[in-house]
Structures are given as C-alpha cells and as structure tokens.
C-alpha cells in the first residue's frame, strides 16, 4: 500500500514507479494506491508513460480515492483508467463527480468508506486474468465474515522526497522564495555571512525545486525581484521614497502573477506577505541598521572630519571602521580606496558616510 497526497510531481511519479517495481519483485498479490491529488506537475508524455506502467504492471494495481474529502481531479483521474480496479470513498470526487455518477460512468467500480473495506472487497475480483486473494473467511457468532488477510506492507516517501514534494505546493514555494530573498537582503546590509544568510540560501534552493516544477511565470518572478530591490534602495537611503512605492506595487503584482489559474497563490497569503515585507523593510531593517551602525550617544554629524580605516576596498562603496563600529561608506574619488587605508569622513547621507583618503584629501591639501 502506498499513499499519494498532493499534485503528482517528478518525485511522486518516481515513487509510484518504484512501488510498482517493488511489488513485482516481492511477488505481491496487489499494489493498492490511496490517492488524493488535485492534478499533475509533470509533462503529458511522462504522465501517460506512468499510466501505462500502472496498466501493464505484472502485479495488479488498485486505486482508492480517499478518505472522505479527497479528490482525483484533472489529469489525475486518468490514473484510475490505468488501474486494474478503482474505488472511492463517500464524499470524494473523481473528475468532479461524486461516487454515484463516477460509478455509473465506469470511472470506479466500488464505493468503500475505508481503505480496509476496499482491500477486503478486492477478494475474488478478476483483474487482468488474476483472481485476487486479499481476505479470509472467519467464523463468528453471527456467521461467516471476511476480513483482511496476509501481510500488508506500507511504503512512504523518504524525508528528502517529502521535503521536495512539499515545496511543489504553490504557497510553500512562494513563501520559501520570499523568506530566502529577505534573509539574503538582511545579510547584505549587515555586511557578513551568518545564520540568516545560510537559512536564506537554503530557502532559495528549496524554492527553486518548486519554481522549476510548477508553471512559474518569469514576469511574475522578475516583478518580485524588482519589488525586493525597490524596498532595498530606500532602506539604503534611510527613508521611504519613490522606490518603496515601486517595490510594493511590483511585489503585489508579481506575487499575483507568479503562478497561473488555480495554482495562483491565495490572495490572503499575498496580502499577509506584502504587509510583512513592508514592516520588515521599513521598520525592522531600518531599526537594525541604526542599532548596528549608529552611535547612540553622539550625533552622526559629529563624525564629519573624524578619521577611520577602510576595512574593505571602497570602489565606490565599501565598509570603514570608525569609533569601534562598522559603517557603510562611499567615495566620490575616481581612484578606489584600498582596504587598510586611513580615511576621513567628509559628509553623511542617511546611514552612509562619504569619505576621502587621508593623504591627498581636501583637508590635507588645505594644510
């Protein structure tokens, strides 16, 4: 027995193929698939090959759509046609049809409330010339009764496979993408690589599988990138300006356009993420930068004329060490300032220091 939940992506398709092969190797009586899937995320040719492998399997394949509330929608319903026998639970849908309609159209053969009853009901059925034996008769006080017999083996996706399959959900792929982008931006502004950067990179890697499997709209993806970039520009300047509006609009439109049709991210998730990004960028990031790079007891203007040291090359931007803290800095000189050289603060723009080299600077020339 194997359980298939969610859209059939490459990971799930490969899992089903392995289950068919293992059932043949172990000389199983029947392979039972419990199915609850709203569609497929593999190419039509690959899906048709999968259905054909199920149809021609040496071990009969039985598919039960359940439990109550489950469905086999879209192309997924074609899997039932490839199975030796198919059934469904009450309160489920196959190709949008309830049990009675699906049974009358020949999509399923039985309606069974539980998987166990479906398996017991397979006993004695002729599937592809093989009479199945899935139950035994026991004598009880109220007469003979059939119950499930033999050894039942369950197969599940491995941990890594389950993780990849989870990312093939549009909402999960979208959330991983946004978390990854925001954490990478956070690490960029802190000028280091830490837990946030590693977590962001892992989130982006996982989202890449979902974005590759899902029918992702490149324009939507580009707009999301533009949205995060727009917010970042105004974080750098230290105050919300035109780029904040551009970023908010691009992020909302890109999130809405990221996946098509019924795969689109739910509107309330987009709304929550848009608010979260705005709060993170305009409040959280700004507060973090002020706490990390500002001097609380002395106004920043007092740093004009102070000497520091370039901790990275400044070409035209980099980092300087001043008063025991790291500051983002830029130079308006055509010649880059190398790391380790002494620099003088000549102006301040928000959280950005404008610096010049100690030797050859305006103050030095004046003297």
N, C-alpha and C positions, 0 to 999 in steps of 0.2 A: 504494500500500500504506500502511495506517495500522495502528498498534499500539495496542490498548486494554488497559490493565492497571488493576486495581483496580475498585472499585464505580463504577457509571455515575451520576455526579452531574451537576448542570446544566452544569458546564464541559465534561465529556466528551460529554454529549449534544449540546451546541452544536458541538463539534469534529467529531462524526460528521456532523451536518447540513452543515457547511461542506465536509467531504470529499466528500459526495455531490454538492454543488453544483459543486465544483471539477472533479470527474471528468466531469460533464456538460459544463461549459464547455470543457474541454480535449479533448473527444471521446475519452475513454479507452476502451480495449477492455473493461476490467473494473476495478471497485474491490474490492480484497482487504483484508479486515479480519482482523488477527491478534488473537484475543480470549482474555483470561484475566481473568474477572470473577466475583466471588462474589455479586453482587447489584446492585440499583439503589437510588439515593437520590433519585429524582425521583418525582413523583406518577404514579399509574397512567394517568391520561389523557395526560400528557406522554409517558410511555413508549410507550403504544400509538400515539401520533402518530409517534414516532420509528420504530417498527417499520413503520408504514405507509409512511413516507417511504422506508425502505430497500426495501420490497416494490415500490413504484411508481417507483423510480428509473429514469430513462431509460438510465443505464449499469448493466448487471448488477452486483449486489453478491454477492461470495463471501466467506464467513466460515470461517476455520480456527481451531479451538480448539487452541492450542499455546503453547509447546513442551511436552514431557513434564512432567507435574506440574500443568499448567494445568487450569482448570475453567470451565464456564459454568453457574453454579448459580442456583437460584431463578428469578426472572422473566427473568434474563439469557438463559436458554435459549430464551425466546420470540423473541429476535432471529434465531436460526437459522431459525425457521419463516418469517421475513420475507425471508430471503436467497434469491437465485436458486439457490444451491447452497452446501452446508455440508460441512465435513470436520473431522476431528480427528486429533490425533497419538496414537500408542500411549501408554498410561499417563496419559491425561487422562480427565476426567469431564464429561459433559453431563447436567444434571439428575440427577446422582448415578449415572449409568450409564456403564459402560466402552464402548469402541469397538464391540464386537460387539453388545451389547444396544442401544446407541443406533442403530446402523446397521439392525438388524432392526426397530426401531420407526419407522424413517423419519426420525429426528431429524437424521442426517447421511447423506451419500451415499458418502463415501470415508474411508479411514484412511490418512494420509500422514505419515511420520516427520518430514519437514521442510516448511517453508513453500515452499521452491523446488520440491519434488516436487509439492506441492499445486497450485501455479501451473501447472506443466507439465501436470499431469493435467487441467487445465481445457480444454486444447486440444481442439477438436472437440465440446465439450459444447454442447447446445442449451439456452440459458437464456432463457426468455421469448420464444422465436422468433428469438433471435440465436445464431448458431454462433460460439463464441469461438475466437480465434486467439491463443494465448499461447505457442506453441512452434514451432520449426522442426526439420526433419529434416536431420541431418548424416550423411555417410557416413564411417565409420571402419573400422579393420581388422576389427573383429568385427561389422560390418554397420551398417545404418542405426540412428540413435538420435535421440530427440527431446531438445531442450534449450530452455531459456527463451529467448525471442526478444523483440525490441523494447526500447523504453526503459521502465525502471521508475522511478517517482517515489515517494519516501517523504515522508510528512507526519507531523509530530510536534506535540505541544502546545508552545506558547510557554513561555518561562521563567516568566512570571507565572501562566499557566494551570497549569503543572506544580506551582508552589508552592501554589496554591489547592487543586488536586486532592489534593495530599499531606495538606493539613490536614483533608480529609474522612475520613481514617482515624481511627477512634475513639481509638486510643492516642496518635496525634500531636496531635489536638485536645485531649485531656486533659492531655498534658504541656505543651503551649503555654499552656493555661489556668493550670496550677499555677505555671509559671515566671513568667508575667505577674503573677499575684497576689502572689507572694512578692517579686518585684522592686519592685512598687509599694509594698508594705508597707515594704521596706527603705528606699526613698526617703522615705517618710513619716516614718520615725524619724530619718533624717539631716537632715530639715528643709531639703531642697534638691532641685533637679532636675538630674540628671546622666545619665551613660551608662546606669546601671541603670534609671532611670525611663523613658528613651526605649526601651530594649530591652524593658522590661516592657510598655509601651504597644503596641509593635509585636507582641509575642507575643499580647497580648489581642485585638488587631484580627484577627490571623490565625486565632486560635482561634474567633472569632465566626463566621467562614465555616463552619468545620467544625461548630460547635454549631447553626448555622442549618440546615445541610443534613441533618445526622444527626437521628434521632428522639430529641432530648435531653429528659430528664425534668426538669421545672422543680424538683421537690422535691430531686432529687439535686444540681442546681446550687446551690440555696439552702443545702443542708447543707454543701457545700464552702465556700461563702462564710462560713457560720457557723463552720466549723472554723478557717479562717484568722483570723477575727475573735477567736475564743476564745484562740488562741495569742497574738495581738497584745495582748490585755488583760493577760495575765501577763508579756509582755515589758515592757509599760509599768510594771507594778508591780515588776519586777526579780526575781521569783522564781516558779517554777511553783506554781500553786494550783489551785483547782477549775476555773477556765476552761481550763486546759491539758487536763484530762481530758475536758471537754466538747468542746473543739476536736478532740482526737484521735479521739474517737468519731464526731463529726459528719463529719469528713473521710473516715474509712474507709467509713462507711455511704453518704455522698454519692458517693464515687468508685465504689462498687459499683453504686449505683442510677442513675448518670448516663446510661447507655445501656441499652436493653433487650436481652434474649436473646443471640443470637450476636454482637451488636455490643458487648456489655459489655467493658470494659477488663479485660485479663488480670489474674488475681489477683496474680501476682508483680510486675507493674508497680505495682499499688496498694500492695502491701507495701513495695516499694522507695521509692515516693514518700512513704508515711506515715513511714517511718524518716528519709528525707531532710528532710522538713518539720520533724520533731521536733528533729533535730540542728541544722538551720538556725535555728529559732526559739529553742530553749532554750540552745544553745551559741554558735552563730555570731553571732546578733543581740545576745545579752547581752554577749559579748566586744567586739563592735564598739561598742556604746553606752558600755561602760566605758572603752574606749580613746579614744573620741572626746570624751566629755563629762566624764570624771573627771580629777582632778588626782592623778597618781601619787605625789607626794612628801608631800602634805599630806592628812590625813584630811578627808572631806567635812564632818564635824561642825564643823570649824574655820571653815567658811564661814558659820555662823549669825552674824548681826549684820553681815556684810560687805555693802558697797554695790555695786550693779551698775546696768546700764542696760537697759531693755526694748528689744529690737531689733524686736519685733513687738507689736501690741496684745495685752494679756493679758486675755482675756474668756471664760471664767475661766482658760484656759490660753494659753500663748504661749512665746516664747523670750527669754532675757536673756543679756547679755554680762557675764561675771564672771571676773576673773583671766585675761583673754585667751582664754576659751573660751566656746562657746555651750552653754547649758543649757536644758532644758525647764522651764517654771515655771508655777505657777498662783497665783491669788489668791483668798482667801476673802471679799474685799470685794464688795459689791453693785455698786459702780461700777467699770467696766473701767479698767485702767491703760493709757494710750495709749503708742504707740511713742515712744522717745526720753526717757521719764521715768525719773528715778533711782528705784531700788527697793532695799529692804533684805530680806535673807534672814532669815526668822523660824523656819523649820523645814525638815527634809529628810525626804522619804518615798521611800526607794529611790534612784532617779536623778532624782526630781522635786523641785524646790525650791519651797517655799511662800514667797511674797514679799508685801510690802506697799509702798505708796508711801512715799517718804522723808518727804514732808510729810503730816501727819495720821496717821502710823503710831503704834504703841503706844509706841515709844521716844521719838519726838518729843513725844507727849502727856505722857510721864513727866517730860521735862525742862521 
